[in-house]
């Protein structure tokens, strides 16, 4: 006996509307969220009530002249090492990508050596360069020297720190740039070569703009790491943020609030760099994503407009 046509077609639309929809309940997710909220609340409560934090000392030193000057020194070291490191790293990256075995070997050896030596060892080495070379000069190789100067007066403490940070950063920047260049489709270079575009213009107009999309996320992370890594120069007695914090709490004994001052400044500077990285990445993604998602500021404006209307 065959079923009726209505039975084959299933229940009518009116019957579907009468069905009760029961949402899926994620009990484990709710429990995890509740546990996280409790832990965060306890941490915030401890920050507000524990007298060891000494928030009055924190407020007194956070914008003090000594700390602000130390922050400026930290930013200077970061800026110099970033610009010079990525310039040298770009040269090393293209040396590794060249067809010359000499350039490839030199670039590979540089990256291998400077990635193998800890940054603090490099800084101490450059700080004591005068023990190895009392004078630095310019002249004919293996011949007479036309001009020379004392190493300490020529380089100085800040110069030694910038050299050490730059050479260390260049080794990592070279691999970042090389990875971004390798991510570019080689067919575009072949097409450019077929059109007779010079090699240097291919790199400047075709390769680097596209490679920036792959370079920027890792480069931004590396710059943030360099900002925090400048604290290593305290071994050279340079008045950057961490060194000045150490000097102050060495005098007054307020270790926790002074460390909190350094932490707050590092968090603030890192957040500003992260925001800058977001907008730079968004700019270089325009060629691949014609309709990028709205920025947080654009979302806020839309929310305010929607609420007011």
Helices and strands as residue ranges (DSSP letters): H 5-9, H 13-17, H 27-49, G 51-53, H 55-62, H 65-97, H 101-116, H 119-127, H 129-132, E 135-139, E 145-150, H 151-182, H 186-194, H 199-202, I 203-207, H 208-229, G 230-236, H 241-252, H 255-284, H 296-308
